[in-house]
Amino acid sequence: MLYSAYQAKKNRKDKSTYGVSITFDDDKILVSDSSNYFIGKTQNYIFIYHEKENKTDIIPMTRVKQITMKHIQNSK
């Protein structure tokens, strides 16, 4: 759980997962934004942090049909 809190703070600060969309087995789509965002995944689970409730959902990958990640371009 400590890692989830760390990752949530990091993602909130750098906005690296904003715009990530996750399509679930019931065809509902979650798009990562400033209040509900994708923290990361393991082989078996994805982690979604909810800013207002200060909680993390741990969802089995068996429920996930697709994860679409935005590519961040670094300006030089």
VOKEDO-659756 format. One record per residue (C-alpha): x, y, z; residue in three letters. Coordinates in steps of 0.1 Angstrom, whole numbers, plus 5000, padded with zeros to 4 digits. Layout:
XYZALA
...
! end
This chain:
500050005000MET
502950235006LEU
504050194970TYR
500550294959SER
500650614979ALA
504050694965TYR
503050624929GLN
499850824933ALA
501751124945LYS
504251094917LYS
501651054890ASN
499651344904ARG
502751564903LYS
504051474869ASP
500651384853LYS
502351104834SER
499250884833THR
496651144825TYR
494751044794GLY
495350674798VAL
492150494790SER
491150154803ILE
488349954787THR
486749694810PHE
485049364802ASP
481649534805ASP
482749794779ASP
482950074805LYS
485850314799ILE
487850494826LEU
490050784813VAL
492750884837SER
492351244848ASP
493251474878SER
490851304902SER
490850934891ASN
494050804876TYR
495950494866PHE
498850424889ILE
500250114873GLY
499849744868LYS
501249414875THR
500749094856GLN
497549024874ASN
496149364886TYR
495749734877ILE
495750014902PHE
493450314900ILE
493750594925TYR
490750814935HIS
491951154946GLU
488751274964LYS
488250954984GLU
492050904990ASN
491650534980LYS
493050284955THR
491050034935ASP
492849704927ILE
491249544897ILE
492049204883PRO
493549214848MET
490848954838THR
488349244838ARG
490549464815VAL
490049444777LYS
492349714767GLN
494749984781ILE
495550274758THR
498550484769MET
499450834756LYS
502950884744HIS
504651174761ILE
506951374739GLN
509851544756ASN
510751884743SER
514351954738LYS
! end
